[in-house]
Amino acid sequence: MINFDEEIKKYQPCLEIEEAEEVINAYDSKDMSDILSALIQELKNKK
């Protein structure tokens, strides 16, 4: 059986929307378009 008192002690609230947004926006990840743009720029600079 579930011991609700123990479960409540373990409970950790999730991040608020604004906090989650800040964390997500702070994570600087590159997608394929960023990588391709950098490669194209490098090729243009070599010519």
PDB file with one MODEL, atoms N, CA, C and O in Angstrom:
MODEL        1
ATOM      1  N   MET A   1       0.835  -1.179   0.000  1.00  0.00           N
ATOM      2  CA  MET A   1       0.000   0.000   0.000  1.00  0.00           C
ATOM      3  C   MET A   1       0.891   1.258   0.000  1.00  0.00           C
ATOM      4  O   MET A   1       1.999   1.228   0.536  1.00  0.00           O
ATOM      5  N   ILE A   2       0.428   2.321  -0.577  1.00  0.00           N
ATOM      6  CA  ILE A   2       1.182   3.563  -0.676  1.00  0.00           C
ATOM      7  C   ILE A   2       1.139   4.318   0.648  1.00  0.00           C
ATOM      8  O   ILE A   2       0.076   4.520   1.235  1.00  0.00           O
ATOM      9  N   ASN A   3       2.310   4.726   1.098  1.00  0.00           N
ATOM     10  CA  ASN A   3       2.415   5.525   2.315  1.00  0.00           C
ATOM     11  C   ASN A   3       2.481   6.995   1.870  1.00  0.00           C
ATOM     12  O   ASN A   3       3.534   7.479   1.457  1.00  0.00           O
ATOM     13  N   PHE A   4       1.366   7.680   1.960  1.00  0.00           N
ATOM     14  CA  PHE A   4       1.272   9.036   1.449  1.00  0.00           C
ATOM     15  C   PHE A   4       2.187  10.012   2.181  1.00  0.00           C
ATOM     16  O   PHE A   4       2.714  10.944   1.572  1.00  0.00           O
ATOM     17  N   ASP A   5       2.376   9.810   3.460  1.00  0.00           N
ATOM     18  CA  ASP A   5       3.266  10.696   4.232  1.00  0.00           C
ATOM     19  C   ASP A   5       4.695  10.601   3.701  1.00  0.00           C
ATOM     20  O   ASP A   5       5.368  11.622   3.555  1.00  0.00           O
ATOM     21  N   GLU A   6       5.163   9.397   3.413  1.00  0.00           N
ATOM     22  CA  GLU A   6       6.506   9.214   2.867  1.00  0.00           C
ATOM     23  C   GLU A   6       6.612   9.826   1.468  1.00  0.00           C
ATOM     24  O   GLU A   6       7.615  10.459   1.138  1.00  0.00           O
ATOM     25  N   GLU A   7       5.594   9.637   0.662  1.00  0.00           N
ATOM     26  CA  GLU A   7       5.598  10.184  -0.700  1.00  0.00           C
ATOM     27  C   GLU A   7       5.615  11.703  -0.677  1.00  0.00           C
ATOM     28  O   GLU A   7       6.292  12.325  -1.496  1.00  0.00           O
ATOM     29  N   ILE A   8       4.889  12.304   0.238  1.00  0.00           N
ATOM     30  CA  ILE A   8       4.864  13.777   0.355  1.00  0.00           C
ATOM     31  C   ILE A   8       6.244  14.288   0.746  1.00  0.00           C
ATOM     32  O   ILE A   8       6.660  15.346   0.272  1.00  0.00           O
ATOM     33  N   LYS A   9       6.964  13.564   1.598  1.00  0.00           N
ATOM     34  CA  LYS A   9       8.313  13.974   2.004  1.00  0.00           C
ATOM     35  C   LYS A   9       9.267  13.963   0.809  1.00  0.00           C
ATOM     36  O   LYS A   9      10.168  14.798   0.725  1.00  0.00           O
ATOM     37  N   LYS A  10       9.072  13.019  -0.112  1.00  0.00           N
ATOM     38  CA  LYS A  10       9.937  12.892  -1.291  1.00  0.00           C
ATOM     39  C   LYS A  10       9.582  13.883  -2.398  1.00  0.00           C
ATOM     40  O   LYS A  10      10.377  14.122  -3.307  1.00  0.00           O
ATOM     41  N   TYR A  11       8.397  14.451  -2.314  1.00  0.00           N
ATOM     42  CA  TYR A  11       7.899  15.323  -3.388  1.00  0.00           C
ATOM     43  C   TYR A  11       8.789  16.534  -3.600  1.00  0.00           C
ATOM     44  O   TYR A  11       9.152  17.226  -2.649  1.00  0.00           O
ATOM     45  N   GLN A  12       9.137  16.783  -4.856  1.00  0.00           N
ATOM     46  CA  GLN A  12       9.864  17.991  -5.237  1.00  0.00           C
ATOM     47  C   GLN A  12       9.077  18.641  -6.367  1.00  0.00           C
ATOM     48  O   GLN A  12       8.839  18.014  -7.399  1.00  0.00           O
ATOM     49  N   PRO A  13       8.675  19.888  -6.179  1.00  0.00           N
ATOM     50  CA  PRO A  13       7.889  20.533  -7.226  1.00  0.00           C
ATOM     51  C   PRO A  13       8.715  20.741  -8.494  1.00  0.00           C
ATOM     52  O   PRO A  13       9.930  20.926  -8.440  1.00  0.00           O
ATOM     53  N   CYS A  14       8.043  20.709  -9.608  1.00  0.00           N
ATOM     54  CA  CYS A  14       8.737  20.940 -10.870  1.00  0.00           C
ATOM     55  C   CYS A  14       9.001  22.440 -11.034  1.00  0.00           C
ATOM     56  O   CYS A  14       8.423  23.267 -10.330  1.00  0.00           O
ATOM     57  N   LEU A  15       9.876  22.768 -11.967  1.00  0.00           N
ATOM     58  CA  LEU A  15      10.204  24.174 -12.213  1.00  0.00           C
ATOM     59  C   LEU A  15       8.983  24.929 -12.717  1.00  0.00           C
ATOM     60  O   LEU A  15       8.150  24.388 -13.444  1.00  0.00           O
ATOM     61  N   GLU A  16       8.897  26.163 -12.323  1.00  0.00           N
ATOM     62  CA  GLU A  16       7.843  27.015 -12.847  1.00  0.00           C
ATOM     63  C   GLU A  16       8.131  27.272 -14.321  1.00  0.00           C
ATOM     64  O   GLU A  16       9.250  27.058 -14.787  1.00  0.00           O
ATOM     65  N   ILE A  17       7.135  27.723 -15.040  1.00  0.00           N
ATOM     66  CA  ILE A  17       7.275  27.952 -16.471  1.00  0.00           C
ATOM     67  C   ILE A  17       8.432  28.905 -16.774  1.00  0.00           C
ATOM     68  O   ILE A  17       9.245  28.624 -17.654  1.00  0.00           O
ATOM     69  N   GLU A  18       8.515  30.013 -16.064  1.00  0.00           N
ATOM     70  CA  GLU A  18       9.578  30.982 -16.328  1.00  0.00           C
ATOM     71  C   GLU A  18      10.948  30.390 -16.045  1.00  0.00           C
ATOM     72  O   GLU A  18      11.893  30.613 -16.803  1.00  0.00           O
ATOM     73  N   GLU A  19      11.062  29.635 -14.958  1.00  0.00           N
ATOM     74  CA  GLU A  19      12.338  29.019 -14.617  1.00  0.00           C
ATOM     75  C   GLU A  19      12.729  28.000 -15.683  1.00  0.00           C
ATOM     76  O   GLU A  19      13.888  27.942 -16.093  1.00  0.00           O
ATOM     77  N   ALA A  20      11.781  27.209 -16.124  1.00  0.00           N
ATOM     78  CA  ALA A  20      12.063  26.216 -17.155  1.00  0.00           C
ATOM     79  C   ALA A  20      12.466  26.910 -18.451  1.00  0.00           C
ATOM     80  O   ALA A  20      13.382  26.459 -19.139  1.00  0.00           O
ATOM     81  N   GLU A  21      11.791  27.999 -18.783  1.00  0.00           N
ATOM     82  CA  GLU A  21      12.105  28.764 -19.982  1.00  0.00           C
ATOM     83  C   GLU A  21      13.538  29.282 -19.933  1.00  0.00           C
ATOM     84  O   GLU A  21      14.260  29.205 -20.927  1.00  0.00           O
ATOM     85  N   GLU A  22      13.951  29.808 -18.784  1.00  0.00           N
ATOM     86  CA  GLU A  22      15.310  30.333 -18.620  1.00  0.00           C
ATOM     87  C   GLU A  22      16.340  29.226 -18.811  1.00  0.00           C
ATOM     88  O   GLU A  22      17.361  29.429 -19.467  1.00  0.00           O
ATOM     89  N   VAL A  23      16.076  28.075 -18.248  1.00  0.00           N
ATOM     90  CA  VAL A  23      17.014  26.954 -18.367  1.00  0.00           C
ATOM     91  C   VAL A  23      17.109  26.501 -19.816  1.00  0.00           C
ATOM     92  O   VAL A  23      18.202  26.247 -20.322  1.00  0.00           O
ATOM     93  N   ILE A  24      15.977  26.402 -20.473  1.00  0.00           N
ATOM     94  CA  ILE A  24      15.966  25.952 -21.866  1.00  0.00           C
ATOM     95  C   ILE A  24      16.669  26.960 -22.758  1.00  0.00           C
ATOM     96  O   ILE A  24      17.466  26.570 -23.611  1.00  0.00           O
ATOM     97  N   ASN A  25      16.394  28.248 -22.585  1.00  0.00           N
ATOM     98  CA  ASN A  25      17.017  29.277 -23.417  1.00  0.00           C
ATOM     99  C   ASN A  25      18.504  29.424 -23.130  1.00  0.00           C
ATOM    100  O   ASN A  25      19.266  29.806 -24.018  1.00  0.00           O
ATOM    101  N   ALA A  26      18.927  29.131 -21.917  1.00  0.00           N
ATOM    102  CA  ALA A  26      20.339  29.241 -21.562  1.00  0.00           C
ATOM    103  C   ALA A  26      21.159  28.109 -22.189  1.00  0.00           C
ATOM    104  O   ALA A  26      22.370  28.241 -22.369  1.00  0.00           O
ATOM    105  N   TYR A  27      20.503  27.010 -22.516  1.00  0.00           N
ATOM    106  CA  TYR A  27      21.192  25.877 -23.122  1.00  0.00           C
ATOM    107  C   TYR A  27      21.441  26.192 -24.585  1.00  0.00           C
ATOM    108  O   TYR A  27      20.515  26.206 -25.396  1.00  0.00           O
ATOM    109  N   ASP A  28      22.700  26.444 -24.914  1.00  0.00           N
ATOM    110  CA  ASP A  28      23.062  26.864 -26.271  1.00  0.00           C
ATOM    111  C   ASP A  28      23.387  25.633 -27.114  1.00  0.00           C
ATOM    112  O   ASP A  28      24.521  25.153 -27.119  1.00  0.00           O
ATOM    113  N   SER A  29      22.398  25.141 -27.811  1.00  0.00           N
ATOM    114  CA  SER A  29      22.629  23.985 -28.662  1.00  0.00           C
ATOM    115  C   SER A  29      22.544  24.404 -30.128  1.00  0.00           C
ATOM    116  O   SER A  29      21.816  25.327 -30.494  1.00  0.00           O
ATOM    117  N   LYS A  30      23.297  23.708 -30.934  1.00  0.00           N
ATOM    118  CA  LYS A  30      23.301  24.012 -32.363  1.00  0.00           C
ATOM    119  C   LYS A  30      22.461  22.972 -33.076  1.00  0.00           C
ATOM    120  O   LYS A  30      22.533  21.781 -32.774  1.00  0.00           O
ATOM    121  N   ASP A  31      21.665  23.434 -34.024  1.00  0.00           N
ATOM    122  CA  ASP A  31      20.915  22.500 -34.835  1.00  0.00           C
ATOM    123  C   ASP A  31      21.607  22.385 -36.194  1.00  0.00           C
ATOM    124  O   ASP A  31      22.645  23.008 -36.420  1.00  0.00           O
ATOM    125  N   MET A  32      21.045  21.606 -37.074  1.00  0.00           N
ATOM    126  CA  MET A  32      21.680  21.357 -38.371  1.00  0.00           C
ATOM    127  C   MET A  32      21.832  22.636 -39.181  1.00  0.00           C
ATOM    128  O   MET A  32      22.828  22.796 -39.887  1.00  0.00           O
ATOM    129  N   SER A  33      20.883  23.539 -39.100  1.00  0.00           N
ATOM    130  CA  SER A  33      20.990  24.768 -39.892  1.00  0.00           C
ATOM    131  C   SER A  33      22.165  25.629 -39.406  1.00  0.00           C
ATOM    132  O   SER A  33      22.834  26.268 -40.218  1.00  0.00           O
ATOM    133  N   ASP A  34      22.420  25.653 -38.091  1.00  0.00           N
ATOM    134  CA  ASP A  34      23.580  26.379 -37.553  1.00  0.00           C
ATOM    135  C   ASP A  34      24.883  25.762 -38.059  1.00  0.00           C
ATOM    136  O   ASP A  34      25.803  26.478 -38.454  1.00  0.00           O
ATOM    137  N   ILE A  35      24.953  24.453 -38.047  1.00  0.00           N
ATOM    138  CA  ILE A  35      26.159  23.752 -38.480  1.00  0.00           C
ATOM    139  C   ILE A  35      26.396  23.976 -39.971  1.00  0.00           C
ATOM    140  O   ILE A  35      27.518  24.261 -40.388  1.00  0.00           O
ATOM    141  N   LEU A  36      25.342  23.849 -40.771  1.00  0.00           N
ATOM    142  CA  LEU A  36      25.482  24.067 -42.214  1.00  0.00           C
ATOM    143  C   LEU A  36      25.865  25.502 -42.531  1.00  0.00           C
ATOM    144  O   LEU A  36      26.674  25.737 -43.428  1.00  0.00           O
ATOM    145  N   SER A  37      25.308  26.456 -41.822  1.00  0.00           N
ATOM    146  CA  SER A  37      25.662  27.868 -42.036  1.00  0.00           C
ATOM    147  C   SER A  37      27.138  28.100 -41.735  1.00  0.00           C
ATOM    148  O   SER A  37      27.814  28.812 -42.478  1.00  0.00           O
ATOM    149  N   ALA A  38      27.640  27.514 -40.664  1.00  0.00           N
ATOM    150  CA  ALA A  38      29.053  27.655 -40.306  1.00  0.00           C
ATOM    151  C   ALA A  38      29.943  27.022 -41.366  1.00  0.00           C
ATOM    152  O   ALA A  38      30.973  27.592 -41.726  1.00  0.00           O
ATOM    153  N   LEU A  39      29.560  25.851 -41.870  1.00  0.00           N
ATOM    154  CA  LEU A  39      30.349  25.193 -42.916  1.00  0.00           C
ATOM    155  C   LEU A  39      30.365  26.010 -44.203  1.00  0.00           C
ATOM    156  O   LEU A  39      31.409  26.151 -44.839  1.00  0.00           O
ATOM    157  N   ILE A  40      29.231  26.537 -44.578  1.00  0.00           N
ATOM    158  CA  ILE A  40      29.153  27.365 -45.792  1.00  0.00           C
ATOM    159  C   ILE A  40      30.001  28.616 -45.633  1.00  0.00           C
ATOM    160  O   ILE A  40      30.692  29.017 -46.570  1.00  0.00           O
ATOM    161  N   GLN A  41      29.958  29.233 -44.474  1.00  0.00           N
ATOM    162  CA  GLN A  41      30.761  30.426 -44.215  1.00  0.00           C
ATOM    163  C   GLN A  41      32.251  30.109 -44.311  1.00  0.00           C
ATOM    164  O   GLN A  41      33.024  30.888 -44.868  1.00  0.00           O
ATOM    165  N   GLU A  42      32.649  28.956 -43.763  1.00  0.00           N
ATOM    166  CA  GLU A  42      34.054  28.543 -43.848  1.00  0.00           C
ATOM    167  C   GLU A  42      34.467  28.346 -45.297  1.00  0.00           C
ATOM    168  O   GLU A  42      35.548  28.777 -45.698  1.00  0.00           O
ATOM    169  N   LEU A  43      33.613  27.697 -46.090  1.00  0.00           N
ATOM    170  CA  LEU A  43      33.933  27.463 -47.500  1.00  0.00           C
ATOM    171  C   LEU A  43      34.051  28.780 -48.259  1.00  0.00           C
ATOM    172  O   LEU A  43      34.933  28.924 -49.106  1.00  0.00           O
ATOM    173  N   LYS A  44      33.181  29.740 -47.969  1.00  0.00           N
ATOM    174  CA  LYS A  44      33.239  31.048 -48.633  1.00  0.00           C
ATOM    175  C   LYS A  44      34.525  31.787 -48.267  1.00  0.00           C
ATOM    176  O   LYS A  44      35.119  32.456 -49.113  1.00  0.00           O
ATOM    177  N   ASN A  45      34.953  31.669 -47.018  1.00  0.00           N
ATOM    178  CA  ASN A  45      36.150  32.361 -46.559  1.00  0.00           C
ATOM    179  C   ASN A  45      37.426  31.759 -47.163  1.00  0.00           C
ATOM    180  O   ASN A  45      38.428  32.462 -47.292  1.00  0.00           O
ATOM    181  N   LYS A  46      37.408  30.482 -47.533  1.00  0.00           N
ATOM    182  CA  LYS A  46      38.581  29.823 -48.105  1.00  0.00           C
ATOM    183  C   LYS A  46      38.819  30.241 -49.554  1.00  0.00           C
ATOM    184  O   LYS A  46      39.946  30.145 -50.039  1.00  0.00           O
ATOM    185  N   LYS A  47      37.792  30.698 -50.248  1.00  0.00           N
ATOM    186  CA  LYS A  47      37.929  31.057 -51.678  1.00  0.00           C
ATOM    187  C   LYS A  47      38.551  32.393 -51.861  1.00  0.00           C
ATOM    188  O   LYS A  47      38.735  32.838 -52.994  1.00  0.00           O
TER     189      LYS A  47
ENDMDL
END
